[in-house]
Amino acid sequence: MGMKKTIGCILFWIGIGMLIMLLLDNGFIGLIIIATLLLVGYNLYHC
């Protein structure tokens, strides 16, 4: 049951991220946000 909740949460936040990127016009800012969130997520996952 926990795996379904985890995957659901991940898919929800991917959808939120896609919505934010749809609203942003500048691709460079999007790349900075993506890189920052990937680094933070990686560090949180491995701690």
C-alpha distance matrix in Angstrom:
0.0 3.8 5.5 5.5 6.7 8.9 10.3 10.9 12.7 14.7 15.8 16.8 18.9 20.4 21.5 23.1 24.8 26.2 27.5 29.2 30.7 32.0 33.8 35.3 38.5 39.1 37.2 38.4 36.6 33.4 33.8 34.4 31.3 29.1 30.7 30.2 26.5 25.9 27.8 26.1 22.6 23.7 25.3 22.4 20.0 22.5 23.5
3.8 0.0 3.8 5.5 5.2 6.2 8.7 9.8 10.6 12.4 14.3 15.3 16.8 18.4 20.1 21.2 22.7 24.5 25.9 27.2 28.7 30.4 32.0 33.2 36.4 36.8 34.9 35.8 34.0 30.9 31.1 31.4 28.4 26.3 27.6 27.0 23.3 22.7 24.4 22.6 19.1 20.2 21.6 18.6 16.3 18.9 19.8
5.5 3.8 0.0 3.8 5.4 5.0 6.1 8.4 9.8 10.5 12.2 14.1 15.5 16.5 18.3 20.0 21.0 22.5 24.4 25.8 26.9 28.5 30.6 31.6 34.6 34.9 32.8 33.7 32.2 29.0 29.0 29.6 26.8 24.4 25.6 25.5 21.9 20.9 22.9 21.6 17.9 18.7 20.7 18.1 15.4 18.0 19.6
5.5 5.5 3.8 0.0 3.8 5.4 5.2 6.0 8.5 9.9 10.5 12.1 14.3 15.3 16.4 18.3 19.9 21.0 22.5 24.4 25.7 26.9 28.9 30.4 33.4 34.1 32.1 33.5 31.9 28.6 29.0 29.9 26.8 24.5 26.3 26.3 22.6 21.9 24.3 23.0 19.3 20.7 22.9 20.2 17.9 20.9 22.4
6.7 5.2 5.4 3.8 0.0 3.8 5.5 5.0 6.1 8.6 9.9 10.4 12.3 14.2 15.3 16.5 18.3 19.9 21.1 22.6 24.3 25.7 27.3 28.7 32.0 32.7 31.1 32.2 30.3 27.2 27.8 28.3 25.1 23.2 25.1 24.5 20.8 20.6 22.9 21.0 17.6 19.5 21.3 18.3 16.5 19.8 20.8
8.9 6.2 5.0 5.4 3.8 0.0 3.8 5.4 5.1 6.2 8.7 9.9 10.8 12.3 14.3 15.5 16.6 18.4 20.1 21.3 22.6 24.4 26.1 27.1 30.3 30.6 28.7 29.6 27.8 24.7 25.0 25.4 22.4 20.3 21.8 21.4 17.7 17.2 19.3 17.7 14.2 15.8 17.7 15.0 13.0 16.3 17.6
10.3 8.7 6.1 5.2 5.5 3.8 0.0 3.8 5.4 5.0 6.1 8.5 10.0 10.5 12.3 14.3 15.2 16.4 18.4 20.0 21.0 22.5 24.6 25.7 28.7 29.1 27.1 28.3 26.9 23.5 23.8 24.8 21.8 19.4 21.3 21.4 17.7 17.0 19.7 18.7 15.0 16.5 19.1 16.9 14.7 18.0 19.9
10.9 9.8 8.4 6.0 5.0 5.4 3.8 0.0 3.8 5.5 5.2 6.1 8.7 9.9 10.6 12.4 14.3 15.4 16.6 18.6 20.0 21.1 23.0 24.6 27.7 28.6 26.9 28.5 26.8 23.4 24.3 25.3 22.0 20.0 22.4 22.3 18.5 18.5 21.4 20.0 16.6 18.8 21.2 18.7 17.1 20.6 22.2
12.7 10.6 9.8 8.5 6.1 5.1 5.4 3.8 0.0 3.8 5.5 5.1 6.3 8.6 9.9 10.6 12.3 14.3 15.4 16.7 18.4 20.0 21.5 22.8 26.1 26.7 25.3 26.4 24.4 21.3 22.2 22.8 19.3 17.7 20.0 19.4 15.6 16.0 18.6 16.8 13.7 16.3 18.3 15.7 14.7 18.4 19.6
14.7 12.4 10.5 9.9 8.6 6.2 5.0 5.5 3.8 0.0 3.8 5.4 5.3 6.2 8.7 9.9 10.5 12.3 14.3 15.4 16.5 18.3 20.2 21.1 24.2 24.5 22.6 23.7 22.1 18.8 19.3 20.1 17.0 14.8 17.0 16.9 13.2 13.1 16.0 14.8 11.5 13.8 16.4 14.4 13.1 16.7 18.5
15.8 14.3 12.2 10.5 9.9 8.7 6.1 5.2 5.5 3.8 0.0 3.8 5.5 5.0 6.2 8.7 9.8 10.5 12.4 14.3 15.2 16.4 18.7 20.0 22.9 23.8 21.9 23.6 22.2 18.7 19.6 21.0 17.9 15.7 18.4 18.8 15.2 15.2 18.6 17.7 14.7 16.9 19.8 18.0 16.7 20.3 22.2
16.8 15.3 14.1 12.1 10.4 9.9 8.5 6.1 5.1 5.4 3.8 0.0 3.8 5.5 5.2 6.4 8.8 10.0 10.7 12.6 14.4 15.4 17.0 18.7 22.0 23.1 21.9 23.6 21.6 18.4 19.9 20.9 17.5 16.1 19.1 18.9 15.3 16.2 19.4 18.0 15.3 18.2 20.6 18.5 17.9 21.6 23.0
18.9 16.8 15.5 14.3 12.3 10.8 10.0 8.7 6.3 5.3 5.5 3.8 0.0 3.8 5.2 4.9 6.1 8.5 9.7 10.5 12.2 14.1 15.4 16.5 19.8 20.5 19.2 20.5 18.4 15.3 16.7 17.4 13.9 12.6 15.6 15.1 11.6 12.8 15.9 14.5 12.2 15.4 17.6 15.7 15.6 19.3 20.7
20.4 18.4 16.5 15.3 14.2 12.3 10.5 9.9 8.6 6.2 5.0 5.5 3.8 0.0 3.8 5.4 5.0 6.2 8.6 9.9 10.5 12.3 14.4 15.3 18.2 18.8 17.1 18.7 17.2 13.7 14.8 16.2 13.2 11.2 14.3 14.8 11.6 12.1 15.7 15.1 12.8 15.4 18.2 17.0 16.5 20.0 22.0
21.5 20.1 18.3 16.4 15.3 14.3 12.3 10.6 9.9 8.7 6.2 5.2 5.2 3.8 0.0 3.8 5.4 5.1 6.2 8.7 9.9 10.5 12.6 14.4 17.3 18.7 17.5 19.7 18.1 14.6 16.5 18.1 15.0 13.6 17.1 17.6 14.5 15.5 19.0 18.4 16.3 19.1 21.8 20.4 20.1 23.6 25.4
23.1 21.2 20.0 18.3 16.5 15.5 14.3 12.4 10.6 9.9 8.7 6.4 4.9 5.4 3.8 0.0 3.8 5.5 5.1 6.3 8.7 9.8 10.8 12.5 16.0 17.3 16.6 18.5 16.2 13.3 15.6 16.6 13.1 12.6 16.2 16.0 13.1 14.9 18.1 17.0 15.5 18.8 20.9 19.4 19.8 23.4 24.7
24.8 22.7 21.0 19.9 18.3 16.6 15.2 14.3 12.3 10.5 9.8 8.8 6.1 5.0 5.4 3.8 0.0 3.8 5.4 5.1 6.2 8.6 10.0 10.6 13.8 14.5 13.3 15.0 13.0 9.8 11.9 13.0 9.8 9.0 12.7 12.9 10.3 12.1 15.3 14.8 13.6 16.6 19.0 18.2 18.6 21.9 23.5
26.2 24.5 22.5 21.0 19.9 18.4 16.4 15.4 14.3 12.3 10.5 10.0 8.5 6.2 5.1 5.5 3.8 0.0 3.8 5.4 5.0 6.1 8.7 9.9 12.5 13.8 12.5 15.0 13.7 10.3 12.5 14.5 11.9 10.8 14.6 15.5 13.3 14.5 18.0 18.0 16.7 19.3 22.0 21.4 21.5 24.8 26.6
27.5 25.9 24.4 22.5 21.1 20.1 18.4 16.6 15.4 14.3 12.4 10.7 9.7 8.6 6.2 5.1 5.4 3.8 0.0 3.8 5.4 5.0 6.5 8.8 11.8 13.9 13.6 16.3 14.5 11.6 14.6 16.2 13.4 13.2 17.0 17.4 15.4 17.2 20.5 20.0 19.0 22.0 24.3 23.4 23.9 27.3 28.8
29.2 27.2 25.8 24.4 22.6 21.3 20.0 18.6 16.7 15.4 14.3 12.6 10.5 9.9 8.7 6.3 5.1 5.4 3.8 0.0 3.8 5.4 5.2 6.3 9.9 11.3 11.5 13.6 11.2 8.8 12.2 13.2 10.3 11.1 14.7 14.7 13.2 15.6 18.4 17.9 17.6 20.7 22.6 22.0 23.0 26.2 27.4
30.7 28.7 26.9 25.7 24.3 22.6 21.0 20.0 18.4 16.5 15.2 14.4 12.2 10.5 9.9 8.7 6.2 5.0 5.4 3.8 0.0 3.8 5.4 5.0 7.7 8.9 8.2 10.9 9.4 6.5 9.7 11.6 9.6 9.7 13.4 14.3 13.2 15.0 18.0 18.3 18.0 20.6 22.9 22.8 23.5 26.5 28.1
32.0 30.4 28.5 26.9 25.7 24.4 22.5 21.1 20.0 18.3 16.4 15.4 14.1 12.3 10.5 9.8 8.6 6.1 5.0 5.4 3.8 0.0 3.8 5.6 7.5 10.0 10.0 13.3 12.3 9.8 13.0 15.1 13.3 13.4 17.1 18.1 16.9 18.6 21.7 21.9 21.5 24.1 26.5 26.2 26.8 29.9 31.6
33.8 32.0 30.6 28.9 27.3 26.1 24.6 23.0 21.5 20.2 18.7 17.0 15.4 14.4 12.6 10.8 10.0 8.7 6.5 5.2 5.4 3.8 0.0 3.8 6.4 9.3 10.7 13.4 11.7 10.2 13.9 15.3 13.4 14.5 18.0 18.4 17.5 19.8 22.6 22.4 22.4 25.3 27.3 26.9 28.0 31.0 32.3
35.3 33.2 31.6 30.4 28.7 27.1 25.7 24.6 22.8 21.1 20.0 18.7 16.5 15.3 14.4 12.5 10.6 9.9 8.8 6.3 5.0 5.6 3.8 0.0 3.8 5.7 7.4 9.8 8.1 7.2 10.9 12.1 10.9 12.5 15.6 16.1 16.0 18.2 20.6 20.8 21.4 24.0 25.8 25.9 27.2 30.0 31.3
38.5 36.4 34.6 33.4 32.0 30.3 28.7 27.7 26.1 24.2 22.9 22.0 19.8 18.2 17.3 16.0 13.8 12.5 11.8 9.9 7.7 7.5 6.4 3.8 0.0 3.8 6.3 9.1 8.7 8.6 11.7 13.3 13.1 14.5 17.2 18.2 18.6 20.5 22.8 23.5 24.1 26.4 28.3 28.8 30.0 32.6 34.1
39.1 36.8 34.9 34.1 32.7 30.6 29.1 28.6 26.7 24.5 23.8 23.1 20.5 18.8 18.7 17.3 14.5 13.8 13.9 11.3 8.9 10.0 9.3 5.7 3.8 0.0 3.8 5.6 5.7 6.7 9.1 10.5 11.2 12.7 14.8 16.0 17.0 18.8 20.7 21.7 22.8 24.7 26.5 27.4 28.7 30.9 32.4
37.2 34.9 32.8 32.1 31.1 28.7 27.1 26.9 25.3 22.6 21.9 21.9 19.2 17.1 17.5 16.6 13.3 12.5 13.6 11.5 8.2 10.0 10.7 7.4 6.3 3.8 0.0 3.8 5.5 4.9 6.3 8.8 9.8 10.4 12.3 14.3 15.3 16.3 18.4 20.0 20.7 22.3 24.4 25.5 26.5 28.6 30.4
38.4 35.8 33.7 33.5 32.2 29.6 28.3 28.5 26.4 23.7 23.6 23.6 20.5 18.7 19.7 18.5 15.0 15.0 16.3 13.6 10.9 13.3 13.4 9.8 9.1 5.6 3.8 0.0 3.8 5.3 5.1 6.4 8.7 9.8 10.7 12.4 14.3 15.4 16.8 18.5 19.9 21.1 22.8 24.4 25.6 27.4 29.0
36.6 34.0 32.2 31.9 30.3 27.8 26.9 26.8 24.4 22.1 22.2 21.6 18.4 17.2 18.1 16.2 13.0 13.7 14.5 11.2 9.4 12.3 11.7 8.1 8.7 5.7 5.5 3.8 0.0 3.8 5.4 5.1 6.2 8.6 10.0 10.6 12.3 14.2 15.5 16.5 18.1 19.9 21.3 22.4 24.1 26.1 27.3
33.4 30.9 29.0 28.6 27.2 24.7 23.5 23.4 21.3 18.8 18.7 18.4 15.3 13.7 14.6 13.3 9.8 10.3 11.6 8.8 6.5 9.8 10.2 7.2 8.6 6.7 4.9 5.3 3.8 0.0 3.8 5.4 5.1 6.1 8.6 9.9 10.5 12.1 14.3 15.3 16.2 18.1 20.0 20.9 22.0 24.3 25.9
33.8 31.1 29.0 29.0 27.8 25.0 23.8 24.3 22.2 19.3 19.6 19.9 16.7 14.8 16.5 15.6 11.9 12.5 14.6 12.2 9.7 13.0 13.9 10.9 11.7 9.1 6.3 5.1 5.4 3.8 0.0 3.8 5.4 5.0 6.1 8.5 9.9 10.5 12.3 14.2 15.1 16.3 18.3 19.9 20.8 22.6 24.5
34.4 31.4 29.6 29.9 28.3 25.4 24.8 25.3 22.8 20.1 21.0 20.9 17.4 16.2 18.1 16.6 13.0 14.5 16.2 13.2 11.6 15.1 15.3 12.1 13.3 10.5 8.8 6.4 5.1 5.4 3.8 0.0 3.8 5.5 5.2 6.1 8.6 9.9 10.7 12.3 14.1 15.4 16.7 18.3 19.9 21.5 22.9
31.3 28.4 26.8 26.8 25.1 22.4 21.8 22.0 19.3 17.0 17.9 17.5 13.9 13.2 15.0 13.1 9.8 11.9 13.4 10.3 9.6 13.3 13.4 10.9 13.1 11.2 9.8 8.7 6.2 5.1 5.4 3.8 0.0 3.8 5.6 5.2 6.1 8.5 10.0 10.6 12.0 14.1 15.4 16.3 17.9 20.1 21.3
29.1 26.3 24.4 24.5 23.2 20.3 19.4 20.0 17.7 14.8 15.7 16.1 12.6 11.2 13.6 12.6 9.0 10.8 13.2 11.1 9.7 13.4 14.5 12.5 14.5 12.7 10.4 9.8 8.6 6.1 5.0 5.5 3.8 0.0 3.8 5.5 5.3 6.1 8.6 10.0 10.4 12.0 14.2 15.3 16.1 18.3 20.1
30.7 27.6 25.6 26.3 25.1 21.8 21.3 22.4 20.0 17.0 18.4 19.1 15.6 14.3 17.1 16.2 12.7 14.6 17.0 14.7 13.4 17.1 18.0 15.6 17.2 14.8 12.3 10.7 10.0 8.6 6.1 5.2 5.6 3.8 0.0 3.8 5.6 5.1 6.2 8.7 9.9 10.5 12.4 14.3 15.3 16.7 18.6
30.2 27.0 25.5 26.3 24.5 21.4 21.4 22.3 19.4 16.9 18.8 18.9 15.1 14.8 17.6 16.0 12.9 15.5 17.4 14.7 14.3 18.1 18.4 16.1 18.2 16.0 14.3 12.4 10.6 9.9 8.5 6.1 5.2 5.5 3.8 0.0 3.8 5.5 5.3 6.2 8.5 9.9 10.7 12.3 14.2 15.7 16.8
26.5 23.3 21.9 22.6 20.8 17.7 17.7 18.5 15.6 13.2 15.2 15.3 11.6 11.6 14.5 13.1 10.3 13.3 15.4 13.2 13.2 16.9 17.5 16.0 18.6 17.0 15.3 14.3 12.3 10.5 9.9 8.6 6.1 5.3 5.6 3.8 0.0 3.8 5.4 5.1 5.9 8.4 9.8 10.3 11.9 14.2 15.5
25.9 22.7 20.9 21.9 20.6 17.2 17.0 18.5 16.0 13.1 15.2 16.2 12.8 12.1 15.5 14.9 12.1 14.5 17.2 15.6 15.0 18.6 19.8 18.2 20.5 18.8 16.3 15.4 14.2 12.1 10.5 9.9 8.5 6.1 5.1 5.5 3.8 0.0 3.8 5.5 5.1 6.0 8.5 9.9 10.4 12.3 14.4
27.8 24.4 22.9 24.3 22.9 19.3 19.7 21.4 18.6 16.0 18.6 19.4 15.9 15.7 19.0 18.1 15.3 18.0 20.5 18.4 18.0 21.7 22.6 20.6 22.8 20.7 18.4 16.8 15.5 14.3 12.3 10.7 10.0 8.6 6.2 5.3 5.4 3.8 0.0 3.8 5.5 5.1 6.2 8.6 9.9 10.9 12.5
26.1 22.6 21.6 23.0 21.0 17.7 18.7 20.0 16.8 14.8 17.7 18.0 14.5 15.1 18.4 17.0 14.8 18.0 20.0 17.9 18.3 21.9 22.4 20.8 23.5 21.7 20.0 18.5 16.5 15.3 14.2 12.3 10.6 10.0 8.7 6.2 5.1 5.5 3.8 0.0 3.8 5.5 5.2 6.1 8.5 10.2 10.8
22.6 19.1 17.9 19.3 17.6 14.2 15.0 16.6 13.7 11.5 14.7 15.3 12.2 12.8 16.3 15.5 13.6 16.7 19.0 17.6 18.0 21.5 22.4 21.4 24.1 22.8 20.7 19.9 18.1 16.2 15.1 14.1 12.0 10.4 9.9 8.5 5.9 5.1 5.5 3.8 0.0 3.8 5.5 5.1 6.0 8.7 10.2
23.7 20.2 18.7 20.7 19.5 15.8 16.5 18.8 16.3 13.8 16.9 18.2 15.4 15.4 19.1 18.8 16.6 19.3 22.0 20.7 20.6 24.1 25.3 24.0 26.4 24.7 22.3 21.1 19.9 18.1 16.3 15.4 14.1 12.0 10.5 9.9 8.4 6.0 5.1 5.5 3.8 0.0 3.8 5.5 5.1 6.3 8.8
25.3 21.6 20.7 22.9 21.3 17.7 19.1 21.2 18.3 16.4 19.8 20.6 17.6 18.2 21.8 20.9 19.0 22.0 24.3 22.6 22.9 26.5 27.3 25.8 28.3 26.5 24.4 22.8 21.3 20.0 18.3 16.7 15.4 14.2 12.4 10.7 9.8 8.5 6.2 5.2 5.5 3.8 0.0 3.8 5.5 5.4 6.3
22.4 18.6 18.1 20.2 18.3 15.0 16.9 18.7 15.7 14.4 18.0 18.5 15.7 17.0 20.4 19.4 18.2 21.4 23.4 22.0 22.8 26.2 26.9 25.9 28.8 27.4 25.5 24.4 22.4 20.9 19.9 18.3 16.3 15.3 14.3 12.3 10.3 9.9 8.6 6.1 5.1 5.5 3.8 0.0 3.8 5.6 5.5
20.0 16.3 15.4 17.9 16.5 13.0 14.7 17.1 14.7 13.1 16.7 17.9 15.6 16.5 20.1 19.8 18.6 21.5 23.9 23.0 23.5 26.8 28.0 27.2 30.0 28.7 26.5 25.6 24.1 22.0 20.8 19.9 17.9 16.1 15.3 14.2 11.9 10.4 9.9 8.5 6.0 5.1 5.5 3.8 0.0 3.8 5.8
22.5 18.9 18.0 20.9 19.8 16.3 18.0 20.6 18.4 16.7 20.3 21.6 19.3 20.0 23.6 23.4 21.9 24.8 27.3 26.2 26.5 29.9 31.0 30.0 32.6 30.9 28.6 27.4 26.1 24.3 22.6 21.5 20.1 18.3 16.7 15.7 14.2 12.3 10.9 10.2 8.7 6.3 5.4 5.6 3.8 0.0 3.8
23.5 19.8 19.6 22.4 20.8 17.6 19.9 22.2 19.6 18.5 22.2 23.0 20.7 22.0 25.4 24.7 23.5 26.6 28.8 27.4 28.1 31.6 32.3 31.3 34.1 32.4 30.4 29.0 27.3 25.9 24.5 22.9 21.3 20.1 18.6 16.8 15.5 14.4 12.5 10.8 10.2 8.8 6.3 5.5 5.8 3.8 0.0
